[in-house]
Every structure is written in C-alpha cells, then in structure tokens.
Amino acid sequence: MPEQASDEALARLRDMLTGHGYTLDGVRDRLGDTAAAALAREELIPALRATRDGDPLAALIRLWWLGTAVPEGALPASDGLWRELAGAGLVAAGEGGALRATVHLQPWETGGYVVSDRKVRPGDPPLRPDHVVGAGGASANLAQLVSRRPAGRALDLGTGCGVQVLHLANGRAGQVVATDVNPRALAMARLSWRLSGITTGVEAREGSMFDPVEDERFDLVVSNPPFVIAPADGLTYRAARADADAFCRDLVRRAPRHLAPGGRCHLLANWLHVKGEDWRDRVGGWLAETGCDGWAVQRDAQDPAEYVELWLRDSAEQGGPGYRARYDAWLDRLAAMDVTGIGFGWITLHASGTLDPVVRVEELTQRVELPVGGYVDDVLGSIAAAHRIGDDELLAARLTVADGVVEERIGPPGAEDPARILLRQTRGLCRVAPVGTAEAALAGVCDGDLPLGPLLGAIAELTGTETPAGVPEAVRSLVAEGFLRVP
C-alpha cells in the first residue's frame, strides 16, 4: 500500500501540482468542455488528444488522472521527487523509463487532493474486493448537504478515500474521527489528508458501522455508506453486508445514540420500493424509531433494470463474459422481494431533545440551490415550527414571506380568474405549492406588521368566506415548506 511517502515529499508534490495548475479549475480549463464531458462518460480519447502537446500540466493530467505512462522527461523537474515517490509506491517505472501512477490523484473542490484506486473501465481486470473508489457525484452530494454549523466533534462514517474530511477539517469541525471497514481505504484517506495539508485534528479508525466509536457522541455525523442493494459481490465500497436496504435502516436507527444534544446526522441512502407498500412509509418508519427530528428526501428513483445496469457499469462488468448471468441473478433477487424500484436520496436527523419529534418524507427531483447545507438548518426549523407551534401561538405570530418566493397565475389569455395559482421558491429547495385565492392573498400581505389571525379574518371578509376557527392546514403546510416564516 503506497502510504510511506514522507510529509516533506508530499508537501513538495502538492507545491508542484498547484504550481503547474493541477487543480480542479486548472484541469477543467486545460481539457476543455468536450474532453471533460467525455471523461464523465468514461471516454479517455478526447482527454488524451487534449493533452498530447506535452506541457507540464498535460503530463500531470496524463499521469495522475488518465493513468497513462508518461516519460519522466516530460514531467516537471523534481530534484529527486519522482524517485522518492517511486520508492513510496505512488508511481512505478515502466518501459523506457516512463512513469505510471499506481493511484488516482484527483484535485478536489476544497483545494485539496483525493487519493484512490483508479476507476476500472471495460476491458480492465476485475475490481479487487478492497477497491477504494474515488470522489464522485455521491461524495459531492453529501458534501453539499452537510450543515455549515460549526461542530466540535465530527464523525465521518465510512470515509473511503477521505473526501468528506477535506470539507470537515476546513475549519468546520474541531476534531474529526473517520472510520472504515477497509484498511486500504483508511490508508488512501490518510494520503489524501496529508497531501491536502491536513496533518492534525483527524483520527482514522478501522471497523464496521459505529463499532469503532461505540461509547462516543458527536456534534455532527456524516456518511456516504455502502448503500447499494446487490447480491454479494465482495466489493466493500458499495455493497453492505446486510439484506436489501437493512444496512441503511440500521444506520439510521443507530445514529441517534452517537449524537450529542443538538447534533445532526446527514447521510445518503438507497431504499426499496416494494409492491403494495408506499416507500414514504418505509423510510418514514426508519426515522420515526429514532426519537430525532427527521427529514428524508428522495432525489431519484430507478426501476430494477436501470438500477442493475447502473451498478454493473460502475464495476465495468457491462459486456463482460459474466454480464448476462450477473444481470439475471440480480433481477431475480429483486423480484423475489417484490421490488418495483429503488430510491436514492438524503436523510437528515436532528437530536433536538424534544419529546414530540417530527418526521417529514418527500420527493424533490427539481434543481435545488447549492449548497443545501447553507440552509438545511432553516429547512429543519420550518418543519419543526409548523409541527410544534399551537394554533393560538401561530395566529398571534407575525409571519413573513420567505426571500425568493414568487406567485404565478396560470389560465387562458384574457380570463378573469386564473385556473391555477402557484407559489414558487426561486431559492433554496425551489418548491412549488398550488394554492387557493385565500392563501395567495395571505402570501401577498404577510410582511410581519400584523398577526396571522387578523389577516385571515380580513381575507375571509374580502373573499366572502367563513373566518377559519383555527389555522387552516394549507397555511401550516406553507410554514412547513418554508414559504412563510415564523419569527
């Protein structure tokens, strides 16, 4: 395992990479849109064409990102650094003195670097069981979701190549504990942190789920776990050692005992859509057992065939000799469980300490404002406020309309009355709420000057409707969804 490079060598390598523009923006600019888009489809040829001029940045991209052999003379002068990196196992000499990287070294959006195994492509040898996957879409999704509130102690459960620590150690957590069941992953993660200049405040521990932190509590827990629902294939980075979606269920159930008062847990998960069952009830049941406030969001759902194809492509098995048999067996397993689809999304828990926890489960497939972590605490606060505030207190509250809410009226041109009225959020989660004329009128006058009760009475008088005895459910829903704010 290439973990023996000295701190001095890694610091020199980091200076070389940044000095020659091997950063996220630098690589994107050097490759151009066409080659970058092709790489996202696992096609190397456009990127190889874009880097054939042989300048130092092109050579670094070819070595660390594309995984091709590069003559040492084409690489930046290093005063013995390449020899030291070869001795540490990060590069290996090939034919004619060319160097080939033994790891994938990827610049990341934090300004640091992520070290992992190289992604396999069709025709490559099969993945080793302890393969360490690099940072990708799921890593970015989780990083975007996590609350920006400062945390004293944070836990990155299933750290993999260590990418979440690059975000958490950047002034957002005083101490980070990172765990993984795969010792190779922990070794790669340590390299990622050291190469990114993170040498203190992070501790790596080996073990499954919460076992390495059995009696400890944290202000923040994050996890991009092995959530893939698959027949046993030995790939520790993606397939949990549990039946169906039980791993994600158990992760949610066990998280609260490791949250400090007020602590938050953010994780990604897959869950089953089972014939005759509402997936919201399934996931909501997980959250209801925690005693925490909970928010689950389904961002995508796939039918069983789409799901199997996605993960067989991920492991470069598509088109291979065992592809059809593996595909068939995977579908057999899902069919035996009456699975109609698989959902992917976020789960957030808040150890609010209340005796009346609230759970919200919803589907949001639209574009949302990033990072969600910048306003996730407001989302949780709105859900909790709508659930816990009594009618009398809400009627006395001076509500305001959230920033970025606009009204849309839809109907035939020239019609006196619209067929539909929508409130739309142009910021945050970008929800859309169909409303009646009374709710639209309320949104138009909620400026914090008058309590809700008198406003509802005035609107009832203007529209010729009966004054509501309490708070209409539609109003409470607009509070829960963040259209109306409770001070």
N, C-alpha and C positions, 0 to 999 in steps of 0.2 A: 504494500500500500504506500503510495508516494506521499508520506507525511513528514519526511525527515529534513525538508529544506529548512535552513536556518532563518531566523527572523530577519537577519541582515540581507540574505538573498531575496526573500520575499519582498522586503522594502525596496530593494533595487529593481526587482521585476515590476512592482507597482509603479515606480517612478518611470520606468521605461514605457510601460503601457500607456500611462496618462500623458507622458511627454510626446508620444507619437500619435496620440488621438485615438487609442484603442479604448474608447468609451462608448456608451450606448448611442449617443448622438453622432459621435465620430464614425462608428461603423455604419450606421444608417446612411449618413451622408456619403460615405465612400462607396457603398454598394449601390445606392440609388433605389428608387421605388420598385423597379421591375425585379431586380435581383432579390431585394428584401422580401417582396411578395412571394417570389418563387421559393425562397428558403422556408417561408411559413407553410408551404405545400410540400416541404421535404425535397425540393429540387435544387441540386447544387450547381448545375451547369451555368446559369446566369451569374451566380456569385463568383464562380471560378473565372468566367470571362471578364467580370468587372475588376478582378484583382490580378490580372495577368501582367500588368505593367511592371510589377516588381518593386514598387516603392516600399519603404519600411512598414507603413500601415497595412498595405496589401499583404505583405509577407506575414505580419502578425495575425491578420484575419485568416489567412490560409492555414497557418499553424494551429492556432488555438480554437478557432470557431469552425472552420471547414474540415479540419483533421487531415489535411494533405501533407505530404512530405515537402519540406522547404530546405533548399541548400543553406547551410549556415551562413555563407557569404551574403545571402540576400536579406538576412535578418539584421536588425540593428546591432552595431558593435556593442560588446558587453563586458570586455575586460575580464573574461573567465566566467561570466554568469551562466552562459549556456552549459559550460562544463559542469558547474555546480548543480544546475537544475537536472542535468542528466544523471549525476550521481545521486540525486534525491529521488529519481524515478519519475519526474514530471515530463521529461522528454526522453526519447530514445534515438540513437543513431541508426540510420538505415543505409541503403546502398549509396556509394559515392559520397558519404559524409553528410547526406541530408538528414535533417532532424524531423521527427514526428512526435507530436504531443501524445502523451498517454492518457490525458484527461481533456475534458471540455472546459475551457475557461471563458466565462461569459460576463461581459460588463453588465451591471445592473443599474436600475433607475436611482438607487441611493448614492451612486458614485462609487460603489464598491464592486467586488467581483465574486462570482459564484463558480465553484469548482465542482464538477460532477463527472460521471461517466458520459461518454459520447452517445447520443441518441442513435439507435440502430435504424438502418434503412433496408428495404427489400434487398435480399442477396447477402446481407451481413450474417455472421454467425449468430445463433440464438442468444438472447439475453442471458447473462449469468443470474442465478437466483438472487444474489445480493446486489444486483444492479442499483446504482444510485442515479435517480432521474434528476435532470437539471431543472432550473426555474422556467416556468411556462405560464400559461394562462391561468391555471388554478392558483399558482403562487401569487400572481398579480392580483387576482380577485380577492384572495384572503387579505393581502396587504392593504387593499383599498377599503375593505370592510371594517378593519380594526379601529376601535375608538382612539381618538387622538388625545384623550385624557392622560396626563402623566400617571405612571404606575410605579409603585415602589418595587414590587417583585412581579416578574412575569414568567410564565411557563410556555415554552414552545413545544408542544407535544407532537412527536413525530417530525422532528426537524428536517430530516432528509439531508439535502445539501446545505442547509443552514440559512436559507434566504430570508426567513421571517426575522431572524436575529439581526440581519443587516438593517431592518427597519426599526426593531425594538431597541437596539443598542444605540440608536442615533438620537440620544437624549430623551427618549420616551419612557424608558424603564431604568431604574437604578441598578437592578440585578436581574439577569435572565438565566433561567435553567432550561436547557434544551435536552430533550430525550429522544431516543430512537431505539428500536429493537435490533437494528442492523449496525454492527460495529464499523463496517466500511462507510456507512452514511455519516457516522459521527466523525470519522477520520477526515472525510471530504469536507464536512461542515467546519471542522477546526481550520482546515486550509483556507476555506472561504473567508472565515473571520480574520485570520492572520493576514491574508493577502489584502483584505479591506482595511487593515489598520486597527482592528478590534482585538485588543490583547488583554483587556481586563473587564470584569463585570459579567462574564459569561461562563457558565459551567455546563459541561456536557456529561450526561449520564445515560448508561445503557439499560434498556428494559422495556417491557410492553406496557402500553396504556399508562395508567397512573402509578404503576408499581414502583418506579424509582423515586416518587415523591409521596409515598403512602401517607405520611402524617403531616404534610405541609400544606399551607394555604398561600394563595397568590391573589394579587390585585387584578391580574389580567391573565387569562389563559387563551392561547390561540392554537389552532390545529388544522392542518391540511392532511387528514388521516388517510390510510389506505382504504378508501370507501368503495372501491369497485366491486360490484356484485358479480362474482365469477366463479366457475368451477376451480378447484385447487390447481394452480399452475406454478407455485413456488416462488412467484415474484413478490418479494416482501414490500416493495414500494407502493403497490397498488391494490392488492387483494388481501383483505382482512382474514384472519384466522377465525372466522365466525360464519354462521349460516346466514345467507341473504343479507339484509340490512341490519342484522343484530349488532354488528360492531358499532355502527353509528348510534343506534339506540342506546347501547350500553355506555358509550362515551358521553352522551347527553345525561344519562341517569347518574353517572359517577362524578361528573364535573362539579356539581354544587358543593360536595364535601371538601373540595380543594379551593373554593373561592372564599377570600376574606370578605368581611362585611362591605357591601357596596361594590364588590368585584364583578368583573364581566368576563364572559367566555364567548369567543367567536370561533366558529368552525364551519368547514364545508362538509357536505354530506350528499349521499345518494339515498333514495328511499323507493320502495316498491309501490307501484300502482297495481292493486290486486283486484281481480274481478269481484264485483259485489261490495267493494269497500271504497269509501272516499279517502283519498290519500291525505286529506287535511285531518281527518280523524286519526289516522295512523300516526302522523308526525305530531299532531297536537297532543296525542296521548303520551308521547315521549316527554314533551315539555311539561305537561300537567303533573307528572310524577316528581318533578324536581323541586317544587316549592319556590322556584325563582320566577320572576317575570321572564317571559319567553317570547321571542319573535322569530318565526321561520318564514323564509321566502323561497318559493320555487322559481328559479330563473329559466329553467329549460326542462323539457320532458321529451323522451325518445321512446319509440316503440321498441320491442325486444330486438328486432333485426338491426335497426340503426345502432342500438347500444352495443351489440356484439361486434358489429363491423368497426365501430369506433375504436374499441379496445384491441381488436385483432390488428388494426392498422398501427395502433400505438406500439405494439410489440413486434411490428414488422413481420407478422405471420400471414398477412394477406397475400394470396398467390403462392404460398409455400406448399410443400408436399402434404402437410397435415392440416391444411386450412379447412377443407370441407368437413372433415371429421370433427375438428375442434368447433367449428361454427355449429354443426348439427348437435353436438353434445351440449353446447352452451344453451342453445334454444330449447333442447329437451329439459334441461334443468329449470329454466324459467317457466316453461309450460307446465311442469309438474307443480309449480307453486301458484298457478293461475295468474301469472304476471301479464298485465296488459301494457305496461310501460314502466319506465324508470325515471324518476325526477332527480334533478340536481339543483342545489341551492345553498342558502346560508342559514345558519342557526345562531342566534344570539341569546345568551342568558344573562340576567342581571340579578345578583344576590341583594335585592332591595331590602330584605328584612321584614317585609310586610307579611301579615297573616292572611292577606287577600291577594295572592299573586294573580297576574293577568297573563293570558297566552293569546297571541294573535298569529294565525297561519294564513298566508295569502300567496297569490301568484303575481309576480311582476316581471313581465317579459319585455317591457319597453326600455328604451335607453334611460339611464339614470345619471345624475350628476356625480362625478367622481372628484375626490374620494368619498365614498359613503361614510367612512369613519369620521369625516369632518362634521357630520350632522346626525350620526346614528344615536347619540345620546338624546338629541331632541326628538327623534322618532320614538324611542323608548319612553320618553317623558310624556309625549302626546298620548300614546296608547294607555299608559298608566293613569294619566289625568282623566281621560274620558271614562275609564272603568271605575275609578275610586271616588270621584267627586260626586257629592249628592246633588239632587235636583235643586234644593234651596240655595246651596252654595254656588252652583252653576248659574242659576237665574240671577244671582247677585253679582256675578263676575262681569267685568268689562272686557269683552272679547275683542280681539283684533284679527284682521285678515293677514295671513302669512305673506311674507315677501314673495313676489313672483306669481301670485295667483291671478289668473285672468278668467274672464267669462266669455263663453262662446254661445251664440244663439244660432240654431240651425232650423231652416224651414224653407218653403218655396219662396222665390223672389216676390216681394210685394205683399206677403201675407202679414196680417195684423199681429198674429201671435206666432211665436216660434213653435216648431214641432218638438224641439228638444232644447234644453238649456244645460250647458256643461260648465263646471268649474275645472280649470286645468292648472296644474302646477308647472311652471316653466323652470323651476329649480328643484333641487332635492330629488325625491323619488319620481317626480313627474307623473303623479297620479292624475286620473281624470274621474270626476264624480258627476253623474247625471243628477240634476236637482230640479225641484219644482220652483214655481214662481216665488213662493214664500222664502225658501232657502236662498234663492238668488238675491232677493231683496235684502235679506238679512246680511249676506256677504257684502252687499253694497253699502251698508251703514255701520258695520262693526269697525269702529275706529278707536275704541277704548274710551269714548266720552260717556256713554250710557250703559247701565247694566243690561244683561240679556233679557230679563223679564219685561221691562217696559218696551224694549224693541220688539219683542214677539207680540205684545199687545197692540202696538201701533200698526205692525204689519197685518195682524188679523183684522183690525178695523179697516185698513185700506183695501184689503182683498175681499172683505165681506165674509170672512170665515170665522169660526168659533175660536176664541182665545184658548190656547192649549192649557190644560190643567198642570202640566209639568213641563219637562224638557222633551221636545219631540225627538224620537230616535234618530231622525236624519241629522239633527243638529249635533247630537252626541257623536255620531259617525264622522261628521266633518271635523270635530275636535280630534278624534282618534287618528284620522288620516292626515292631520296636520294642515288642513285648510284654514281652520280657525284656531287661534292661540288663546289659552287661558293664562292670564298674567301670574 
